[in-house]
Amino acid sequence: MDFLKRLEEYRANENKLYWQGTFQDYLELVKKEPSITQLSHARIYEMIKSAGIEEVDGVKKFKFFSKEIFGLDKTLEKLVEEYFHPAARRMDVRKRILLLMGPVSGGKSTLVAMLKRGLEKFSREDAGAIYGIKGCPMHEEPLHLVPRELREEFEKEYNVYIEGELCPSCRMMLETEYDGKIENVQVERVILSEDERVGIGTFTPSDPKSQDIADLTGSVDFSTIAEYGSESDPRAYRFDGELNIANRGIMEFQEMLKCDEKFLWNLLSLSQEGNFKAGRYALIYADEMIVAHTNESEYKSFISNKKNEALQSRIIVIKVPYNLKVSEEIKIYEKLIKQSDMEDIHIAPHALRVASIFSVLSRLKESKKQGMDVVKKMKLYDGEDVEGFKQKDLHELQIEAIDEGMSGVDPRYVINRLSSALIRSETRCINPLDVLRALKDGLDQHPSITKEERDRLLNFISIARKEFDEIAKKEVQKAFVYSYEESAKVLFENYLDNVEAYCNGVKLTDPITDEEMDPDEKLMRSIEEQIGVSDNVKKAFREEILIRLSSYARKGKRFEYNCHERLREAIEKKLFADLKDVVKITTSTKTPDAEQLKRINEVSARLVNEHGYCPICANELLKYVGSLLNR
């Protein structure tokens, strides 16, 4: 019954969207809310902007795209700020075809689908309301009824810009049904819908011999010619081509560069003048954004053909590369898995991470900078500072590899291999090693891959395995530390006491015997050596820690062990090093004693309760780490 009630509410809301009145009534709406007359590009820009914008590290993030597109913040910023924003201000860029160019499965189609679905939804909101002439096959802007001679005067009074002319159908309707009285013309609210072919069109090229230009521009209805007497009578013409029905919204031109030339000629006029030729009529005005997508090889072939120069100048190209951040790649796979019926299969922590590491590594280019390799580059892209490089160095690396991300392993390959591993899994749990195995098996079954490329990808699988080895050891060792945070804090406080005494040249007091002691050099070095602090620089490192401590104290803040990234790493590594033997013995023994068994059960429970493992993958992780430590 709850669903039926919700269905009734939905119908009531749909009915509320309906509005019909005369052109005179419409002018009253325009006075109250001039934005209802905005052109398609402006409406799309407002739709994106209204979802919210935040700035992170100098890059604008548009919330409109955040649930579906990951790791392409700079690309999306360029798209919105260099195309939609100026187009919304009626600059000449709006007359260009937007061409999204990038590798397969890079997000181009998803991006277009989001714009289309978003526009459908936005047209149902007050901010995105659209009104059109009732009965017009192109749902055109009612202000086109205003005679050209009166537009300047109208614009002064209403502060609204009018662009475009009546279509042939509306021109005839005005004369035959309304006797030229524009104030009486019926206007209705228009709800955009791709399914109902209102304001959103999609053109897909097929065999040029069988595909007709009518798919784009409409066609003559020969069955009505006898009734109306002429092919030039608008009543004898079907204004149902994709360019017609996409008026007021978006027209997606799928695989545009695969299209026969005759279909592209119509775009020349539309992209420059905002109109196109159809049948035996004058040029027909259309207010629509044309978006196309293609891959890099087809685009290069297109621009090398001199015959395409006229169309080239009418295209704005936005490169859509693969994502280069491991953390964002994980979100892509999570999204795709959620769309499947695999909810009953548990995916172990880091299973998607190793797949993401493999994917991202395949997309990166080797750097010529000394000390920089693809693994360090991958970590820099993901926001980590690495030895010898910080985040500020990333911009230089991006300039060095300007086309980075335009090739590599695509998400479809990875998700196909994940699907294979998920389906084959009999344990109802898939772990990182299962994923790496599935990725490797996929390369063996790939017929078109060269030996050189296969070896390169196998190397990336090996690197992903090494990265997982480190993650696995750290995860198990962390779980072995009873009251991990407390142990870390005690070691940290002890280290700070010794550093403070060392830098100030004073002695420490033993808390039990009250005996004065020199700072514990052995303890300090055992921690500092974990992160490669040599004897030569130990004094500078300790002074830096003391300065940071004083800075926090002045601000009334507590200096915790994780406030200093390198010191946090050193403390953790020291703790792990102390526990290594315990971990090794406990996980690798075939016949654990009661104490060891208790410890294993405690660690397994901690992995399940605090780290997202299930009993199966927790047990497998412990066995795997035991074998690693025994090597």
Secondary structure by P-SEA (a helix, b strand, c coil): caaaaaaaaaaaaaaaabbbbcaaaaaaaaaacccccccaaaaaaaaaaaacccccccbbbbcccccccccaaaaaaaaaaacaaaaaaccccccbbbbbbbcccccaaaaaaaaaaaaaaaaacccccccccccccccccccccccccaaaaaaaaccbbbbbbbcaaaaaaaacccccccccbbbbbbbbbccccccbbbbbbcccccccccccbbbbccccccccccccccccccccccccccccbbbbbcccccccccccccccccccccccccccccbbbbbbbbbbbbcaaaaaaaaacccaaaaaaabbbbbbcccccaaaaaaaaaaaaaaccccccccccaaaaaaaaaaaaaabbbbccccccaaaaaaaaaccccccccccaaaaaaaaccccccccccaaaaaaaaaaaaaacccccccaaaaaaaaaaaaaacccccaaaaaaaaaaaaaaaaaaaaaaaaaaaaaaccaaaaaaaaaaaaaaaaaaaaaacbbbbccccccccccaaaaaaaaaaccccccccaaaaaaaaaaaaaaaaaacccccccccaaaaaaaaaaaaaaaaaaaaaaaccccccaaaaaaaaaaaaaaaacccccaaaaaaaaaaaaaaaac
